[in-house]
Amino acid sequence: MAVACTLLVLFFAVFVAGFILLVMGAINFHFSNSEIPAGVNQPIKLRIIHIILICTAVAGRILENIGICSQVSFLRYVQGRKTLGVDPKLFIKDLWFEKVPVRIYQPQVPSASQRRGVMFFHGGGWVFGSLETHEKLCRWIARESESVVVSVGYRLAPEHKYPAAYEDCLNATIHFMNNIEQYGADPARIIVCGDSAGGNLAAAVSQTLAGRSDLPRLRAQILIYPGLQALDFNLPSYQQNRGVPLLFRERAAFYVLQYLNGDASNVEEVLEGSHIPIDIKLNYKKWVSPDNIPEKFKVRGYKPHVLLDCTTEVYETVKRLCEPNLCPLLAEDAVVQQLPESFILTCEYDVLRDDGLLYKKRLEENGVRVTWYHLEDGFHGVINSFNSDSLSFSSGKRGLDNIV
């Protein structure tokens, strides 16, 4: 018995030591490949969050290696484990819209008129995120703007590939529009909203509904640091912020491929730009080009990238990246011209900054009214950290106040 206990203690000690070594190795690796620029809001807090995420990812990898669960499942569990309980100012109910799980937030205070209706699509690279991860954010928007907010729990990649997430968000929005009276919302004031991958989904849904005469016209779209294209991962913001938490350039490409195919084996070709034929890239250059980015956003270490061609085999694997439902920046002018008033939030230290800037330019050139709010000290994910107790960020609160 004593020998067995000793062996158990030794095994536990070796496991703990191995875990610590793995974590330290992962932290050192990410530190050497990451950068927090001096202009980032509250950099020490961002570094702490980054370390927590690294440790969680390492723990998930260990659990996957020993056969307990996948790393993705573990990360989803950790992210979504918090429950907030009752909110005295809101009615909160979980429902199903066309087989899609949703959570609806309705202000309890009586209203003399119908309220705005906000369809909210969470971020998380189409791989992570849930009704729980964006619970605080949706509650805040519902309370502060006195709106009916519907948070959509769309299917996630890599289990559910494109267009699953887009279809869930579209079907849930159409269901809400067709049954809007029972939720006390105004059919003339329906808004689609999302952050990051959710901003991508909001833009795609907005484009699809723009030509529908059988449904109410959307009042607005709110795009919070959205990812809107996958043709060029060498735009200025992708180069400048390639190692800035919480979204590295490589991870941005990884996530879009997970959503597209459930497989990121072509990530290197996507990063270097050898995944789309030159003639197609030149065709879209009028919309996706560093030439369309204001010069002031190029001064921080940007170098023009040489166009590379691709093999037929690679293009066949990723050619759906040219579909507007996946990359809304590539929609035709005839679609863009019909879009509703738009709010776009971008962050200076975010690889996706230029996606937002390029879409802003396209919307304005097509006569769509745009309100643009740029967080000079912001980073990707800062909005969802607005109320994270000791790890909240003042820039996130400023951005959210402008959204509201």
Buried (B, 14 or more C-beta within 10 A) or exposed (E): EEEEEEEEEEEEEEEEEEBEEBBEEBBEEBBEEBBBBEEBBBBEBBBEBBBEBBBBBBBBBBBBEEEEEEBBEBBBEBBBEEEEEEBEEBEBEEEEBBEBBBBBBBBEEEEEEBBBBBBBBBBBBBBBBBBBBBBBBBBBBBBEBBBBBBBBBBBBBBEBBBBBBBBBBBBBBBBBBBEBEEBBBBBEBBBBBBBBBBBBBBBBBBBBBBEEEEEBBBBBBBBBBBBBBBBBBBBBBBBBBBBBBBBBBBBBBBBBBBBBBBEBEBBEBBBBBBBBBEEBBEBBBEBBBBEBBEEEBBEBEBEEBEBBEBEEEBBEBBBBBBBBBBBBBBBEEEBBBBBBBBBBBBBBBBBBBBBBBBBBBBBEEBEBEBBBBBBEBBBBBBBBBBBEEEEBBEBBBBBBEEBE
